[in-house]
Amino acid sequence: MNLDLDPAQRELVETLRKTASTGSASEALDAAGVLPPGAFEWCLVFEELGTRVARLDLPQIDLLSRAGYAVGVGRGCLELAQERAGDRVIAGRPLIEFQGPAHRLANVAVDLAAARVGLWRTAWWCDQGKVVAEQAAAAAAACVTAAVGCAHELVQIFGAAGTSEPDVVRRYQAAYELPALCGSPGELWRAAAR
Amino acid sequence: MRADPDERQADLVAAVDRTAAEGGTALEIMARLGGERLLAVHYPESHGGRGLRLADHAAVCERIGALGLPDVAHLITVQAVGCTILEYGTEEQRTRWLPEIAAGRLFASLLLSEQTAGSDLAGIQTSAVPDRSGWRISGTKTWSLFTGWSGLALVSARTREGTHRYDGISLFLLDPSSPGVTITPVPRAAGEPFRTVTMDEVRVGPDALLGPLHHGWRLLPTAIGFERAGFDYLTCATRWLAAIENEVRGLSGERQQDMATDLLRLRFEVDNARAFAYHAVNSAERFDMDEVTAAYAKLACGRAAQSVARWAGIELHSGSATVRSAVAEAPEFTISGGAQELQLDLIATEYPIGKVMR
């Protein structure tokens, strides 16, 4: 059992990260010139698209990819929040050095990483030819919940500015669009348990 | 990326099952596993192992725990004490201790924590002073496990004041039956009691020093690193969840249906924790794991076990032995091996999630 990316998967992610496009999903894929070979790779692609909150204009995106997008939305929130917490100085110390905000950030990071592990495992099984409908619903539920948690921490780290800073507001709103994209976590868990 | 064990790990697990199936006491089974070179597969062949990777050893550890064998004793002995000897011991120390450990004939314990030095292991008061060619060790160690089984203990002691708080700490190998050692059991909410170990001018020879004098602190990641991947918590999470799922199957259909979603969430959480734990051991250069990845793993495993225990304690209230034991033991899992605050500090300040899975 190993969660390290293969070289080709790593290259795929790096290529997408180097692509400056902030437009739609199809523009980003065209600019990067990549065609992911399997469900796992599509999850990686959609995660990167989620970090930039790219508009999803691709037809028939499956639930695993949508959950990957949710991970990306959460990761984008988390990375912006961590950057801000490192830069923002309060009482002479960076905010990240205070255990209160630092631990809240770390907790949502663990939740998001765990959701992503569940998603990756499911996508890997899918690529092995297994039927994963129930696991996909569970993974999507966890990804949406974790992403929303990250969005709230992002706003909290920015403080009052978090309610008006356009990039923060955009990401927060994107997190609350995820239930419409993936299904509500409650529905997804119930579907998975059936 | 691979989401299930590889063939070699599957073969090792099957070998553990075959050996354990012959029956006997836990100690007899452990000795048979040692005889098959299964207890320390990551040790070199010359020291009783098979020269495999830490991740292969992890697969064996998980199986030993799943079979209800003393996985914590195994982990402390083979990994914490044994690997520290393997990495930092003299050839004489390696030759003397490792084959016995790998064969399951010798158990070892860790004497690191003290009343005021639990999560902060640099705060120790135990001292070792030169005595002829060896040392005299004095102090009191707390929260030690399986010391009653042990023929060997790894002890931390101050050997000088030090220019900073991590300087001046040395590690020693001690026979817990030596004159001057008093072992007192301390009842625990669940499981094997803790032992408080008092050392009153216990004399050890020059060959007891493990690693460099005054610079033992840098050996500790090897000594306690594997514990920090959370495999022992994972074992509990897995075992408790299986027992609870079995208990739920005995309830009415309606109650089973009510609980299905909760059980699925718990299964998902435990499976994710397992993936983290294996990822952490895969990150290891020899025996030392990436500490941030290990922090994710320890938190995920400890919290998964706590989630299972908490759910069962609230929802099942069956009074079964498993539920009682889980509820009693679970709080330790975000305290022992370094309180969760230490892992949260690491995760928050080191690097964001994007680099956790490389």
Interface residues (C-beta under 8 A of the other chain):
Chain A: M1 N2 L3 D4 L5 D6 Q9 R10 F40 R75 L78 E79 Q82 A85 I96 E97 Q99 A102 H103 L105 A106 N107 A109 V110 L112 A113 A114 A115 R116 V117 G118 W120 R121 W124 W125 A138 A139 A142 W189 R190 A192 A193 R194
Chain B: M1 R2 A3 D4 P5 D6 Q9 A55 A260 T261 L263 L264 R265 F268 E269 D271 N272 A273 R274 A275 F276 Y278 H279 N282 Y296 L299 A300 R303 E341 Q343 L344 D345 I347 A348 T349 P352 I353 G354 V356 M357 R358
